[in-house]
Amino acid sequence: MLRLKNLRINEGILYGDYDPESSGLIGSVAIRVSDGKIVNAVYSEYDKPFHTYFNHAVSRMRELASDQESIPAEVLVMWY
């Protein structure tokens, strides 16, 4: 589980922070809305060395980017 926080779009870039397992060890990611390409990444210390949480954050952000009109400020991401 992770929480995407501070989601916002600015000049075609979707920015967000991710908090794996409510650890407080925040990472961040920015993706280009037009093609989903990662333009900036700061991995959470909780997420090293495999970046599993980061990958789930990026996947969900790409889904959100497809509907730019209703980007929430925060999203809970869960998987099994």
C-alpha positions in Angstrom: 0.0 0.0 0.0 1.1 3.5 -0.7 -0.4 7.0 -0.5 0.1 9.4 -3.4 0.1 12.9 -2.1 0.3 16.5 -3.4 -0.8 15.5 -6.9 -0.8 18.4 -9.3 -0.3 19.2 -13.0 1.8 22.1 -14.1 2.8 22.7 -17.7 1.9 19.2 -18.9 3.8 17.5 -16.0 2.0 15.5 -13.3 3.9 15.8 -10.0 3.3 13.7 -6.8 4.9 12.4 -3.6 4.5 8.8 -2.5 4.5 7.4 1.0 5.1 3.6 1.2 3.2 1.8 4.0 2.6 5.2 5.8 6.3 5.1 6.7 6.9 8.8 6.4 9.8 8.1 4.1 8.6 10.2 1.2 9.6 9.8 -2.4 8.5 11.8 -5.4 7.9 11.4 -9.1 7.0 13.6 -12.1 5.7 12.2 -15.3 4.9 13.9 -18.6 1.1 13.8 -19.1 1.3 13.4 -22.9 3.3 10.1 -23.0 3.7 9.0 -19.3 7.5 9.4 -19.5 9.2 9.8 -16.1 10.9 13.2 -16.0 12.0 13.2 -12.4 12.3 10.6 -9.7 13.4 10.7 -6.0 13.1 7.2 -4.5 11.8 6.7 -0.9 14.4 5.2 1.4 11.7 2.7 2.3 11.6 1.6 -1.3 15.3 0.8 -1.9 16.8 -1.2 -3.6 13.9 -2.6 -5.7 11.6 0.4 -6.1 8.4 -1.7 -6.0 6.4 1.1 -4.4 7.8 3.7 -6.9 6.6 1.5 -9.8 3.1 1.2 -8.4 3.1 5.0 -7.9 4.1 5.6 -11.5 1.5 3.2 -12.8 -1.3 4.9 -10.9 -0.1 8.3 -11.9 -0.2 7.3 -15.6 -3.8 6.2 -15.1 -4.7 9.5 -13.5 -2.9 11.5 -16.2 -5.4 10.1 -18.8 -8.2 12.0 -17.0 -6.6 15.4 -16.3 -9.9 17.1 -15.5 -10.3 15.2 -12.2 -6.9 14.8 -10.6 -7.4 14.3 -6.8 -4.9 15.8 -4.4 -4.4 12.4 -2.7 -4.9 8.7 -3.7 -4.5 5.5 -1.8 -2.9 2.7 -3.9 -3.3 -0.9 -2.9 -2.5 -4.2 -4.6 -2.1 -7.8 -3.8 
